[in-house]
Amino acid sequence: MAVARFEYGLADHLLDLKMDIADGTYRPGEYTHFFIHEPKRRRISAAPFRDRVVHHALCNVIEPVFESRFIADSYANRMGKGTHRAIDRCQQLARRYAYVLRLDIVKHFPAIDHQILVGLLAHVIEDERTLSLVETILASGAGVLDQEYQPVLFDGDDLLAMCRPRGLPIGNLTSQFWSNCYLHPLDLFVKRELGCKGYLRYVDDFALFSNSKPQLWDWKEGVQERLAQLRLTFHENSAQVVPVRSGIPWLGFVVYPDHRRVKKRKVVHGKRRLGEKFDAWQRGEISFAEFDACVQGWVNHVRYADTWGLRRKMMRRFRW
């Protein structure tokens, strides 16, 4: 009986939500904010349940339209892609080319410009009500990451440019999807205009491969100019052309042409986390199943590198 009442209440609530969206009276609720510190400090924004329902419904409708336009070598937040496929592809390219230029964008989600994003989406979304819903959701996240980003002035900007609405809440499904939409012009620029055949991107991390160091330096300048049109910049201190044989830091791993390693920072974090879970199990604070799930999750991640010795050493730390 209780389940039936819950299902009836949920259906009634969803019907009201659908009507609000249809007549344009839908307004998102307030975000709940918290911080995570691994791998680096990030402010996460959690939308209310009803808003998450809207985010999923919107993405279900418009994502297939954009998905057909995305390049194959964009791996984040896409069906059939993901971290491990991106690592596999990175190693494939490392075996094919001698040099790599790896770049990552400064404060990607806080820096995304709302006006530019709406313009990019409007080129594809023809329905005015759908685009209006996009703008409503987008406006609800304006300013949530202002404290995480210092705005940059680009050529031709005046002081009013500092007031441009920007930022996508980290935690929204829509933010992950819109990130790919926002950087899609960059993907096309690198592949088609620069003619870089060895290219891949995962969110705001991307890599260009070539057998010519001067070519990669030239491409770096081209990417910098194209990113400026999107009001984005990359970290200059890490934007170096290096031989692939020296190793490519990529998504928590260091990728070489013939093998892979787990980043030292990830190893340290894994040891600490598994040690804490083991101690909690020994004290009876968690079940063995919970501890075992943590171990299996870690093993499943690091097995994508050459880590047999690391895994054996890690398990020897625990006295069963």
C-alpha positions as CSV (number, residue, x, y, z in Angstrom):
1,M,0.0,0.0,0.0
2,A,2.8,2.4,0.9
3,V,4.6,1.6,-2.4
4,A,1.4,2.3,-4.3
5,R,0.9,5.6,-2.6
6,F,4.5,6.6,-3.3
7,E,4.2,5.6,-7.0
8,Y,0.9,7.6,-7.3
9,G,2.4,10.6,-5.6
10,L,5.5,10.5,-7.8
11,A,3.5,10.2,-11.0
12,D,1.3,13.1,-9.9
13,H,4.5,15.2,-9.1
14,L,6.0,14.4,-12.5
15,L,2.8,15.4,-14.2
16,D,2.8,18.7,-12.5
17,L,6.5,19.1,-13.4
18,K,5.7,18.3,-17.0
19,M,2.9,20.9,-17.1
20,D,5.3,23.6,-15.5
21,I,7.8,22.9,-18.3
22,A,5.1,23.0,-21.0
23,D,3.7,26.3,-19.9
24,G,7.0,27.9,-19.2
25,T,6.5,28.3,-15.4
26,Y,9.2,25.8,-14.4
27,R,11.8,27.3,-12.1
28,P,14.8,25.3,-10.7
29,G,15.4,25.0,-7.0
30,E,18.4,25.9,-4.9
31,Y,21.6,23.9,-5.2
32,T,23.3,22.2,-2.3
33,H,27.0,22.8,-2.3
34,F,29.9,20.7,-0.9
35,F,33.6,20.2,-1.6
36,I,35.6,17.2,-2.6
37,H,39.4,17.0,-2.5
38,E,40.5,14.2,-4.7
39,P,42.3,14.6,-7.0
40,K,42.0,18.3,-6.4
41,R,39.6,20.6,-4.5
42,R,36.3,21.0,-6.4
43,R,33.0,22.6,-5.4
44,I,30.2,20.2,-6.2
45,S,26.7,21.5,-6.7
46,A,23.8,19.1,-6.2
47,A,20.4,20.1,-7.7
48,P,17.1,19.1,-6.1
49,F,15.6,15.8,-7.2
50,R,12.9,17.4,-9.3
51,D,15.5,19.4,-11.2
52,R,17.7,16.3,-11.8
53,V,14.6,14.6,-13.3
54,V,14.3,17.6,-15.7
55,H,18.1,17.4,-16.5
56,H,17.8,13.7,-17.5
57,A,14.7,14.3,-19.5
58,L,16.3,17.1,-21.4
59,C,19.5,15.2,-22.1
60,N,17.5,12.2,-23.3
61,V,15.8,14.4,-25.9
62,I,18.7,16.5,-27.3
63,E,21.8,14.4,-26.6
64,P,21.3,12.0,-29.5
65,V,21.1,15.0,-31.9
66,F,24.5,16.3,-30.7
67,E,26.0,12.8,-30.3
68,S,25.9,12.3,-34.1
69,R,28.0,15.4,-34.6
70,F,30.7,14.7,-32.0
71,I,34.1,13.3,-33.1
72,A,35.0,9.8,-32.3
73,D,38.0,10.7,-30.2
74,S,36.0,12.7,-27.5
75,Y,35.7,10.2,-24.6
76,A,34.1,11.9,-21.6
77,N,30.5,11.4,-20.6
78,R,29.5,9.4,-23.7
79,M,27.9,6.0,-24.2
80,G,30.6,3.4,-25.1
81,K,33.5,5.7,-24.4
82,G,35.0,6.5,-20.9
83,T,38.3,6.7,-19.1
84,H,39.7,3.3,-20.0
85,R,38.9,3.6,-23.7
86,A,40.6,7.1,-23.6
87,I,43.7,5.5,-22.1
88,D,43.7,2.7,-24.7
89,R,43.5,5.3,-27.5
90,C,46.3,7.4,-26.0
91,Q,48.6,4.4,-26.0
92,Q,47.6,3.6,-29.6
93,L,48.6,7.1,-30.7
94,A,51.8,6.9,-28.6
95,R,52.8,3.9,-30.6
96,R,52.1,5.7,-33.9
97,Y,53.7,9.1,-33.3
98,A,57.0,10.3,-31.8
99,Y,55.9,13.5,-29.9
100,V,52.9,14.7,-28.0
101,L,51.5,18.1,-26.9
102,R,49.2,17.7,-23.9
103,L,47.0,20.6,-22.8
104,D,44.4,21.2,-20.1
105,I,42.0,24.1,-19.8
106,V,42.2,26.5,-16.8
107,K,39.1,26.1,-14.6
108,H,37.0,24.6,-17.5
109,F,33.6,24.4,-15.8
110,P,33.8,27.8,-14.0
111,A,35.0,29.5,-17.2
112,I,32.3,28.4,-19.7
113,D,30.6,31.5,-21.1
114,H,26.8,31.3,-21.1
115,Q,26.3,33.5,-24.2
116,I,28.6,31.4,-26.3
117,L,27.1,28.1,-25.1
118,V,23.6,29.2,-25.9
119,G,24.7,30.3,-29.3
120,L,26.3,26.9,-30.0
121,L,23.2,25.0,-28.8
122,A,20.8,27.3,-30.7
123,H,22.6,26.2,-34.0
124,V,21.3,22.7,-33.4
125,I,18.1,23.0,-31.2
126,E,15.4,24.4,-33.3
127,D,12.5,24.2,-30.9
128,E,12.1,27.4,-29.0
129,R,10.5,25.9,-25.9
130,T,13.4,23.4,-25.6
131,L,15.9,26.2,-26.0
132,S,14.1,28.2,-23.4
133,L,14.3,25.3,-20.9
134,V,18.1,25.1,-21.6
135,E,18.4,28.8,-20.8
136,T,16.4,28.4,-17.6
137,I,18.6,25.6,-16.3
138,L,21.8,27.5,-17.4
139,A,20.7,30.6,-15.6
140,S,20.1,28.7,-12.4
141,G,23.8,27.9,-12.3
142,A,25.2,31.3,-13.1
143,G,27.6,32.4,-10.4
144,V,27.8,29.2,-8.4
145,L,31.6,28.9,-9.3
146,D,32.5,32.6,-9.3
147,Q,34.7,32.1,-6.3
148,E,36.6,29.3,-8.1
149,Y,37.6,31.4,-11.1
150,Q,39.3,34.7,-11.9
151,P,37.9,36.0,-15.2
152,V,40.3,36.7,-18.0
153,L,40.2,39.7,-20.3
154,F,40.6,38.8,-24.0
155,D,41.4,41.1,-26.9
156,G,38.7,43.6,-27.4
157,D,37.2,43.2,-23.9
158,D,36.1,46.1,-21.7
159,L,35.4,46.0,-18.0
160,L,31.8,44.8,-18.7
161,A,33.3,41.6,-19.9
162,M,34.0,40.7,-16.3
163,C,30.3,40.6,-15.7
164,R,29.4,38.1,-18.4
165,P,27.4,35.1,-16.9
166,R,29.6,32.0,-16.8
167,G,30.0,28.7,-15.1
168,L,28.4,25.3,-15.1
169,P,27.7,23.6,-11.8
170,I,29.9,20.6,-11.3
171,G,27.5,17.8,-10.6
172,N,24.7,18.4,-13.1
173,L,24.2,15.9,-15.9
174,T,23.6,18.8,-18.2
175,S,27.0,20.4,-17.3
176,Q,28.8,17.3,-18.4
177,F,26.9,17.1,-21.7
178,W,27.2,20.9,-22.4
179,S,30.9,20.7,-21.8
180,N,31.2,18.4,-24.8
181,C,29.0,20.8,-26.8
182,Y,31.1,23.7,-25.8
183,L,34.4,22.1,-26.9
184,H,33.1,20.5,-30.0
185,P,34.2,23.5,-32.1
186,L,37.7,23.0,-30.8
187,D,37.6,19.3,-31.7
188,L,36.6,20.2,-35.3
189,F,39.2,22.9,-35.5
190,V,42.0,20.5,-34.5
191,K,40.9,17.7,-36.7
192,R,39.9,19.6,-39.8
193,E,41.6,23.0,-39.9
194,L,44.9,22.0,-38.2
195,G,44.8,18.6,-39.8
196,C,45.8,16.7,-36.7
197,K,45.0,13.1,-37.1
198,G,46.4,12.0,-33.7
199,Y,44.0,13.9,-31.3
200,L,41.9,12.9,-28.4
201,R,40.0,14.7,-25.6
202,Y,38.6,13.8,-22.2
203,V,36.6,16.7,-20.8
204,D,39.2,19.6,-20.6
205,D,42.3,17.4,-21.1
206,F,43.4,16.9,-24.6
207,A,46.4,15.7,-26.5
208,L,47.8,16.3,-30.0
209,F,50.3,13.8,-31.5
210,S,52.8,14.3,-34.4
211,N,56.1,13.1,-35.7
212,S,57.2,16.8,-35.9
213,K,58.0,18.9,-32.9
214,P,57.8,22.2,-34.9
215,Q,54.4,21.2,-36.1
216,L,53.1,20.7,-32.6
217,W,54.5,24.1,-31.4
218,D,52.6,25.7,-34.4
219,W,49.5,23.8,-33.4
220,K,49.8,25.0,-29.9
221,E,49.5,28.6,-31.1
222,G,46.5,27.7,-33.2
223,V,44.7,26.0,-30.3
224,Q,45.4,29.0,-28.1
225,E,43.8,31.3,-30.6
226,R,40.8,29.1,-31.1
227,L,40.3,28.7,-27.3
228,A,40.3,32.5,-27.0
229,Q,37.2,32.6,-29.2
230,L,35.6,30.4,-26.6
231,R,36.9,32.6,-23.8
232,L,39.1,29.8,-22.5
233,T,42.8,29.4,-21.8
234,F,45.1,26.4,-21.1
235,H,47.8,26.0,-18.5
236,E,51.0,27.3,-20.0
237,N,53.4,25.7,-17.6
238,S,52.3,22.2,-18.6
239,A,51.9,22.9,-22.3
240,Q,55.1,21.2,-23.5
241,V,56.0,19.1,-26.5
242,V,57.7,15.9,-25.3
243,P,58.7,12.5,-26.7
244,V,56.0,9.9,-26.1
245,R,58.7,7.5,-24.8
246,S,59.1,9.8,-21.7
247,G,55.5,9.0,-20.7
248,I,52.2,10.9,-21.1
249,P,50.4,11.8,-17.9
250,W,46.8,10.9,-18.7
251,L,43.7,10.4,-16.5
252,G,45.6,9.1,-13.4
253,F,48.1,7.0,-15.4
254,V,51.4,7.6,-17.1
255,V,51.1,6.1,-20.6
256,Y,54.1,4.8,-22.6
257,P,54.2,3.2,-26.0
258,D,54.7,-0.2,-24.5
259,H,53.4,-0.1,-21.0
260,R,51.5,2.0,-18.4
261,R,52.0,3.1,-14.8
262,V,49.7,4.4,-12.2
263,K,50.5,7.9,-11.1
264,K,52.4,8.1,-7.8
265,R,49.8,10.3,-6.3
266,K,47.1,7.8,-7.1
267,V,49.1,5.0,-5.5
268,V,49.5,7.0,-2.3
269,H,45.8,7.8,-2.2
270,G,44.9,4.1,-2.9
271,K,47.1,2.9,0.0
272,R,45.6,5.5,2.4
273,R,42.0,4.7,1.4
274,L,42.4,0.9,1.5
275,G,44.2,1.2,4.8
276,E,41.4,3.2,6.3
277,K,38.8,0.8,5.1
278,F,40.8,-2.2,6.4
279,D,41.1,-0.6,9.9
280,A,37.4,0.2,9.9
281,W,36.6,-3.4,9.1
282,Q,38.9,-4.7,11.8
283,R,37.1,-2.4,14.3
284,G,33.7,-3.7,13.2
285,E,32.6,-0.4,11.8
286,I,31.9,-1.8,8.3
287,S,31.3,-5.2,7.0
288,F,33.8,-7.4,5.1
289,A,31.6,-7.0,2.0
290,E,32.1,-3.2,2.1
291,F,35.8,-3.5,2.5
292,D,36.0,-6.1,-0.3
293,A,34.0,-3.8,-2.6
294,C,36.5,-1.1,-2.0
295,V,39.4,-3.5,-2.8
296,Q,37.7,-4.8,-5.9
297,G,37.0,-1.2,-7.1
298,W,40.7,-0.3,-6.7
299,V,41.9,-3.4,-8.4
300,N,39.5,-3.0,-11.3
301,H,40.9,0.5,-11.8
302,V,44.7,-0.1,-11.6
303,R,44.5,-3.3,-13.7
304,Y,44.4,-1.1,-16.7
305,A,48.1,-0.5,-16.1
306,D,51.1,-2.8,-15.6
307,T,50.4,-3.2,-11.9
308,W,50.7,-6.9,-11.0
309,G,53.5,-6.2,-8.6
310,L,51.7,-3.1,-7.1
311,R,48.6,-5.1,-6.5
312,R,50.5,-8.0,-4.8
313,K,52.4,-5.5,-2.6
314,M,49.2,-3.7,-1.6
315,M,47.5,-6.9,-0.5
316,R,50.5,-7.9,1.6
317,R,50.0,-4.8,3.7
318,F,46.9,-6.3,5.3
319,R,47.2,-9.0,8.0
320,W,44.2,-11.2,7.4
